[in-house]
């Protein structure tokens, strides 16, 4: 998923599930015991050097290709985020190429397999993106509120030194958005100020080599519930509004944020 381009990582994950179930795309699990804390992760050193933008079709159905539309370029942000975490935990150097790998290569197969895994069994996390896209922002059951409720999961992972992949909901169906306009990143650390504003440092595959990309969560009142008694003041219900911040660029609104799954795998040699 990526901004301003037809990059369908959710679509690609579901369409290629059968391909990535083959032995060529079935990475083995690694034991994360004794691994470096994820706070030591630096995108400039431990992330991919190429941008999340792939051009060549990963699958061909021969003559039927002309009847099967395929977006160009497309993104594999979830696969790149999980694979980068795998390399880091395994203490292996990242591939140094600045060009995305092509279908048929071992590295492309690995990233694609991790993309599929990022979406969960039968792509159920893609459904979560869709559910959040159908929600309002400011509501007791909206995306801002749900972001606050989901944040403790990510915080606990980061506090334990574990990788914390994130799903970022950028758009909504009301805005005419589509699934692939959302995004996945890898959270590596966090801090909060005295006002409760949270800055999460992330590896964003759309910005290779950038150690200064972060997600900012700001507390906001999303609803006021009636007090327990008639004369009691209303009770504020809080949530988090979000922004993706890349210094030098305009902040990008984040409608919602939730934890994605992560199981360490062994990256290719």
N, C-alpha and C positions, 0 to 999 in steps of 0.2 A: 504494500500500500504506500502511496506517496502522493504528495500534493501536486495538483495542477496537471496530472498526467493520468492516462487510462491504465493504471497499474493494479491489476486484479489479483492480489496475493491470496485473498480468500477463495476466489474462483479457481485459481491455479492449484491451491492446496487440495480442494475437493476433486478437481478434474484429474489430478496426477496421483491420487491415493493408490490406485492399483500399481502404477509404475514404481512408486517408492516402497511398495511392499516386497519388491524383489530382493534377493540377497545382496545385490550391488548397492542397495540403498538402506540396508538394515544395520545401522551402527550398533555396536555392543555397548552395554552399560559399563561405567567406570565407578570405582569406589571413591567418593569424594572425601573420605577421611583424611585429615591432615592437609587438606587443600588450602591454598592461599585465600585469605578473606577477599571477598569480591570488592571491598573498598579500595583494594590495591589495583583494580582494573583501570587502565587508561586507554580510551579509544584510540589515541595516537599510536599506542604500542601494541594493544591487544585486540583492536577491532580490525575489520577488513579495510584495506586501503582503497577499495573501489566503492562506488556509489551503488545504492540499491536500485539498479536499473538494468533489466535484462531484455535482450532483443530477440533472441532466437527461440523458436517454439521448442518446448521440452519434449513434445510428443508429436509424432506424425501418424496420420491414418491414411497415408497415400492419397489416392484420388479424392477421398472424402474431405481432405483439408480445405478444399475450395468452398465447401458448404459449412464448415465449422469455423466461426469467427474466433480470432485469437488476438488479444490486445497487444499492441507494441508501442512502447515498451511495457513491461510488467514488473512488479516488485515481489521480493521474497524477504520482507523485513523480519518476519517472525523466524524464518529459518536462519537468517544471518545473525539475529540476536542470540538464539540458542546455540548456534555453532560457535560463535565467539566466546560464549561462556564455557563451552566444552574445551576449546583450545586453552583457555586461561586456567581452568581447573587441572587440566592434564599437563600444564607447564610446557606446552608445545608452542613453537613459533607459528605465527599466522602466515599464510601464503603471502608473499610480498607483491604479487601482481596488482597493478592499478586498474586492470581491465576485468570485468566480471567473467567468471568461468562460463564455458559454453556447454550446452547439452552434450552428453557423452563423456564428459570428463568426470573424474572421481569427485572433485570438489563440488561441482554442480549437483551431482547426485546426492552428496552429503547435505548440502544446504537445502535441497528440495525435500529430502526425507525429514529434516528438522522442521521445515515449513509445515509439512503435513502434521507432524506431532504437535506443533504449536496450536493447531486448531482443535486438538482433542479427537476422541473417538467419533468417527462419522461427521467430523466438523462441528461438534456441538458448540464450540466457542464462537464460531461464526454466527450461530443463532443468538448468542449473547450480544454480539455487536448489533445485530438486527433489533433485538429487544430494546436496547438502550437508544437506538436511533429513533424508535417509536415513542420514547418518553419525552416529557417536557424537561426543561432545565430546573426552573424554580418551582418546586413542588415537594410535598412531604414524601412523595414516592418517585421523585424525578432523579435525573442523573447526578446533580450536585449532591443530593442527600446520599445516594447510593455510593458515590465516590468516597464520602466520609466513612460510610459503613465498611467499605472494602479496604480502606487504607491500613487498618491494623494488620492485615495479612502481609502486605508488602513490608510494612515497618518491622514486623517480627522477623521476616526473612533477612532483611538487611542488617538488623541488629545481631543476627546469628552469623553474619558473614557470608550469607548464601546469595547466589544470583536471584534476581527478582524481575523476570520479564513482565512487561506491562502492556495491556491493551489500551489504546487511546481512541476515544470516540470523538471525532472531529466534526461530524455532520449529523443531520437528521433527515428523516423522510419528509418532514414538513418543509425543509429547505431545498428539497429536490435532490438530496444526497443519495449516494449509493454505497454499498458495503466497502468497496475497495478504496474509498476516500478516507478510510480510517487507517490506523497505523499500529505497529508494535515496536517497542524499544526495550533495552535492557537497563534496569535501574541498578546502580552500584553503591550509592550512599545517599544520606539525607541529613538535613539539619532544619531546625525551626527557630524563628526569632521570638521575641517577647510577646508579639501579637498573635502568635500561633500560625504565622505564614510559613509554609513548608517549601523548601527547595530540594528537589530530588535530582541528583546528578545521573545522567543517562548516557548510554551509547546509543546513538541514533544512526541507523544504517544509511539514512539519507544525507548525513553530514560526516563523511569519513575524515578521520584525523582530528576531529574537534573534541577537545576535552572540556569545553565550556557549555555544552548543551544541557539544559535542565528543564524539569517540569515544576512549575510553581503552583501550589495549592493555597488559596486564600479563603479563610472562613467567611461564610455569608449566611444570612438568615433566609431560609427558603420557605418558611411557613410559620404562622403563629397559631398555636393551639389554645383553646380556651383554658382559663385557670380552673383549678379544682372546685372553687366555689364561685358564686355569681360575681362577687366583687374583687376577686383575685385578678391580677394583671395577666395578660396572655403569656403563654410560655413559648419562647422562640425555639424553633426547630432548625438546627444548623446543617450546613452542607459545605462542600468545597467547590468553588469555581476554579478552573484551571487555565493555565497558559503554557505553551511550549516556548521557551526562550532560547534564542540563538543570538548572541551578541552581534550587533551590526544589522540584524534583520528585525522586521516588525514582529512582535509577539503573536503567536497563533493561538486562538481560543481552543481550549480543550473542554468539551462538553462533559466528558466522563472518563474515568480511569479505573481499571480493575486489574487484579492480579491474573496473570496467565500461568499455566503449569510449566514445571521444569523438572526433568529427570536427566542427570548427567549422562552423556554418551562419550564413547571413545572416538575422537576425530581421526581422520585418515593420516597416515604417515607422510 
